[in-house]
Amino acid sequence: MSEIGLFPLPLVLLPTEQVPLHIFEERYKELIGECLAEDREFGLVFADDDRVHEIGTTAAVVEVLPPEFEDGRMNIVVEGRERFRLVRLTEGRSFQTAETAPVEDVDDLAEPETIERARALFGRLSELTQSEVEVPDPDTPQLSYALASRLSELANDFRMELLEEVSEPARLERVCGVLEEVGIAVERQRRVAERAATNGKVDIGS
């Protein structure tokens, strides 16, 4: 077990995902300052209205964005690294700390057919939305997280389920389901927009 500083936030950080954060509270200025000075990670945990969830993600500061603030505030970009489970909350610092244990998958590889299906669905969605986000390589470790982290509209509850799941094949199947649903919705919206542009009328029954 290891002890790390915690940063509870109303968001779920997935492994490989990069997100911007604005640091303004004194305790978190101290935490992030130490992480930068000592080149170490902190633990980001999802905090909603009910509780702080026990599964989190270690986060590394990969960039400090300008401008620099005289009062110590900072804008940073963090990247999700490894999952952990809270074992015991500890005290003694201005920010919350905890002893943690790693969360590891029970299986690492999905079937090649599922991998290609997931990549094809993501590629199709990128085409429909005219996105420039690249499709991850098929040999990307934990492809499910690499794909999910590129979907900005995923609900925190779903992202939390992905974080807690210890089977890569199961995660990838869940991500495929979401990609299919979103792709169908985008195609439907495109058809409606095309019909509206042609004759100003939309058949809502089709």
N, C-alpha and C positions, 0 to 999 in steps of 0.2 A: 504493500500500500504506500501511497505517497500523499503528501499534503500540498494543496494548491489553494490559491486565492480564487474566490468565486465572484462572478459577475451575473447576478440574476437579471434577466430581461424578458419582456413579453415577445420573444421570438425564439424560434428553434434553429440553431446553426447546424447544418449538416456537414459531415466530413467532405473536404475539398471545396466547400462553398466559401466565397469571399463576400463580406458585407461591410459597409461603412458604419462607423460609430462616432458619435460626438461625446467626448468625455468632459464632464463639467463638474460633477460632484467631487468634493475633496478626497473622499476615501477611494474613489476610482481613479482619480489623478495619481494618487499614491500607488495604487496597484499597477496601473499601466506604466507609470514611471519606472517602477522596479523591474517589470517585465522587459522594458526597453534597455535598461542599464545592464541587466544580467542575462539578456537574451533567453528568456524563458517564457513559458506559456501560462495562461490562466484558464479557469474553467467557466464556460458560459452555460448557464442552466436556464431552462424555460420557466418563467414565473407567471402564472395566470391569476385569476381572481381567487382561486381556491388554495393554491399551494405552490411550492417550488418542487418541480419534478426531480426524481432521483437520478435519472439518466441525463447526462450532459455531454458536451463536446469540449475538448481542449482547444484553445484558440491561440494562434500566434499572430503578433502584429507584423504585417508584411509591408506596411507603408504608413508613414505619417504625412498627412496632406497639409499643404499651406492653406492659410497663413499661420504663423506662430502667434499665440496669444500671450500677452504679458502675465496674465493671471494663471497660467498653467493649463487652461483649457486646450483641448486638441481634437482634431479630426483624424481618425485613423481608419485603416482597412485591416480587418482581421480575416484569417483563413482557418476554417475548421480542420482539425487534425484527427485525433482519436477519441472514441467514445469512452466514457467512464461512468461508474455508478457511485453515488454518494454512500459512504460507509458510516461516517460519523462527523457531525459538525464540530468544529473546534473554535477556540476563542483566543483573544490576545492581540488582534490587529484591528485597525479601524474598519477594514472590510471583512466580510465573512470568509472563513477558511473551512476546509474540510479534508478529512482523509478519504481517499478514493481508491477504487479498484478498477482495472480495465474491463471493458466489455468486448468480448471477442465473438466472432461468428462461429457457428458450429459447422458450417460448410461455406466454401469460398466461391465455387464456380457454378454458374447457371449453365443450362444446356446451350450449345451453339445456336440452335434454332431460336431460343428465347432471346439470346443476345442480338441476333440479326433482326428479329421482329421488333425489339425495342429501338434499335438504331434506325430501322426503316420508319417506324412511327414518328420518331423524333424528327427525322429528316423531312418527312411529309409535312409535319406541323411547321417546321421552319420555312418550308416553301410557301405554305398557305399564309403565314404571317409576314412573309418577306423578311425574315430575321437573318442576321449575319452570324448568328451563333453556330459554331461548328459542331458537327456530330462527333462525340467522343470515339476514339479507336475501340475496336472490339476487345482488345486485351487490356483495357483500362481497369485497374483494380477497383472493386466495388462500383461497377458501372451504374448500379441503381442510384447511388448518391450523386455520381457525376451528372446523370440525366436530371434527377430531381432538383439539384441545385440550380439548374438552368431554367426551371419553371418558377417564375416569380410569384405566381398567384396561388400557389398551394397553401391550403389552410394549415395553421399551426398544429391542429389536432392530427391531421394526416402526416405531417412532417414528423411529429412526435412518435407516431406509430412506426414510421420508417426507422427512426433512431433506435427504438426499442427492439425492433425485429433483428434476430440473430441468424437469419438465413438469407443469404444473397439471392438464391433463386426465388424465394417468397417475396422479397422486396422488389425484385425486377418484374415479377408478375403484377404486383400492385402498381408499379410505375407504368407498365404497359396499359393497364386498364385506364389509368388517368389520361395517358396520351391518346388513347382511342376516343375517350369521351370528349376531350378538348378538341381533337381533330374534327369530330362529327359536328360539334357546336360551331366551330369556325367555318366549316364548309356550308352549314345551314345559313349562317349569317351572310356569307358571301353570295349565296343564291338569292336570298331576300334582297340584298342590296342591288344585285344585277337586275332583278325584276323591277324593282322600284325605279331604277334609273332608266329602264326601257319604256315603261308605260305609265308610271306613276301609281300603279296598283299592285297590291300584294295579296296573293291567295294564302291566307293564314291556315287553310286546311291542308296544304301540301307540305 
